[in-house]
Amino acid sequence: MTEPDLATGLRHEFAGQLAAEDKLPAEWRAAVEAVPRHECTPAFYVPNDAPGITTYVPITPALVGDEAWLRRVYSDETLITQFDGRDIDWSAPQPISGAAPTSSSTLPSLVVQMLDVLDGDDESTVTEYGTGTGYSTALMCHRFGPDKITSVETDPGVAGRARAALDRCGYAPRLITGNGLAGADCTAAADRTIATMGVRGIPWAWVRETVPGGLIVATLRGWLRSLGLVRLVVEDGQHATGRFIAAEPGFMMARQQEAPANLGMLPADDDGKTRETPHGPGVLRMPDSGFVAQLAMPNARTFDMAGDDGGMRTYVLDAANDSFAVLSRDGDGWSVREGGPVSLWGEVEQSLALWHAAGSPAATEFGVSVEPDRQRIWLENAADGPSWRLPVVPGS
Ligand SMILES: C[S@@+](CC[C@H](N)C(=O)[O-])C[C@H]1O[C@@H](n2cnc3c(N)ncnc32)[C@H](O)[C@@H]1O
């Protein structure tokens, strides 16, 4: 087989395998079979499987050979193409650890799941935020036609490579380099809006630039964890409402919304007031209670550190108001030392109580309402069920 034949064969095999696993909606099969993902991912990193700190290893045709490279490309894997916002020197790529991925070709099964939820038809126009490698853009070009697609990428280097890749794939959609939180500067609103980077709240520009009755599919996330995938219907240019449709995935955060590098001042050992609490730090790590804790403390971050007595403590710090909570073991239970203007752990306790009272529903039972000046996640009903505010994205 020549290399193009090999790529075509592997691509069809891959589509067949995704379909057999029920991970490829029928409407997207032709696109997955047609779009040459290898043109979007000429070189990439994948995490290795070794225990301990995650190390990413480079995969290029020169390093592993054409066939092994193509087999990785046509597999259900996320292929990382950038770390820490810096371009990779592909002349001598080395394993990387201790770095955060900032651009990738997303897991194909997830891309097609999102595209399926987007529920477009032959006439649909789509605005995408997070062009990345251009692979999802290319799938949409195949399905809807390049003249119906606008895609926005914030990183100029990433955007340039995506443009070249899409050109090699034979597609010329409208590509914009800029901060997608401010919208796509479209003259006409799109029927569908999709984002493949995580956002702390839905940028108002996305609602403004989606037609009434149109859909927005995006992932919400906080600084503690991802909240999940949401699908919103734009009602009338003043509201968009919808639901979480999956508690996963966790997309990389929009660049402009990454947590500040500096955690700020750590509380001294005698700062704050100590009391008992029914909840230890485990609630932050469990999927459903972690979701509720993220809602309760939208600006918080957490880390563990040993105290002077050798006991492990969990610090929870709020970057916005300098409130803190420090959790430590207290006999068989837990105590919390809190300080600052807001009782951070008190907010978590209260939110968990509301959630328990509602029967501890999964993330997919929560709704989302977006208005120009406030956004809320709610339970039971939007009007008077328990609700939590999301940070409203400034400048959009
Ligand atoms: C997971 S990757 C996108 C994957 C892509 N859809 C694909 O199939 O290859 C997320 C991308 O979002 C971009 N991004 C982050 N913040 C952004 C913003 N504010 N506006 C537009 N793009 C952004 C990142 O630079 C990154 O390339």
The ligand as an SDF file (V2000), in Angstrom:
LIG
                    3D

 27 29  0  0  0  0  0  0  0  0999 V2000
   -9.0170   21.3360   22.4430 C   0  0  0  0  0  0  0  0  0  0  0  0
   -8.3400   22.5050   21.3380 S   0  0  0  0  0  0  0  0  0  0  0  0
   -9.4330   22.5110   19.9620 C   0  0  0  0  0  0  0  0  0  0  0  0
   -9.5730   21.2290   19.2210 C   0  0  0  0  0  0  0  0  0  0  0  0
  -10.0360   21.4240   17.8020 C   0  0  0  0  0  0  0  0  0  0  0  0
  -11.4380   21.7090   17.7210 N   0  0  0  0  0  0  0  0  0  0  0  0
   -9.6280   20.2590   16.9360 C   0  0  0  0  0  0  0  0  0  0  0  0
  -10.4610   19.4820   16.5190 O   0  0  0  0  0  0  0  0  0  0  0  0
   -8.4290   20.1560   16.6860 O   0  0  0  0  0  0  0  0  0  0  0  0
   -8.8360   24.0570   22.0900 C   0  0  0  0  0  0  0  0  0  0  0  0
   -8.3580   25.2450   21.2980 C   0  0  0  0  0  0  0  0  0  0  0  0
   -9.0270   26.3960   21.8030 O   0  0  0  0  0  0  0  0  0  0  0  0
   -8.1470   27.4750   21.6410 C   0  0  0  0  0  0  0  0  0  0  0  0
   -8.6130   28.5930   22.4740 N   0  0  0  0  0  0  0  0  0  0  0  0
   -8.3950   28.8110   23.7940 C   0  0  0  0  0  0  0  0  0  0  0  0
   -8.9680   29.9610   24.1850 N   0  0  0  0  0  0  0  0  0  0  0  0
   -9.5780   30.4950   23.0930 C   0  0  0  0  0  0  0  0  0  0  0  0
  -10.3260   31.6710   22.8520 C   0  0  0  0  0  0  0  0  0  0  0  0
  -10.5720   32.5420   23.8260 N   0  0  0  0  0  0  0  0  0  0  0  0
  -10.7880   31.8970   21.5960 N   0  0  0  0  0  0  0  0  0  0  0  0
  -10.5520   31.0070   20.5830 C   0  0  0  0  0  0  0  0  0  0  0  0
   -9.8250   29.8870   20.7510 N   0  0  0  0  0  0  0  0  0  0  0  0
   -9.3480   29.6130   21.9920 C   0  0  0  0  0  0  0  0  0  0  0  0
   -6.8060   26.9010   22.0530 C   0  0  0  0  0  0  0  0  0  0  0  0
   -5.7250   27.7040   21.6070 O   0  0  0  0  0  0  0  0  0  0  0  0
   -6.8720   25.5330   21.4130 C   0  0  0  0  0  0  0  0  0  0  0  0
   -6.2890   25.5380   20.1380 O   0  0  0  0  0  0  0  0  0  0  0  0
  1  2  1  0
  2  3  1  0
  2 10  1  0
  3  4  1  0
  4  5  1  0
  5  6  1  0
  5  7  1  0
  7  8  2  0
  7  9  1  0
 10 11  1  0
 11 12  1  0
 11 26  1  0
 12 13  1  0
 13 14  1  0
 13 24  1  0
 14 15  1  0
 14 23  1  0
 15 16  2  0
 16 17  1  0
 17 18  1  0
 17 23  2  0
 18 19  1  0
 18 20  2  0
 20 21  1  0
 21 22  2  0
 22 23  1  0
 24 25  1  0
 24 26  1  0
 26 27  1  0
M  CHG  2   2   1   9  -1
M  END
$$$$
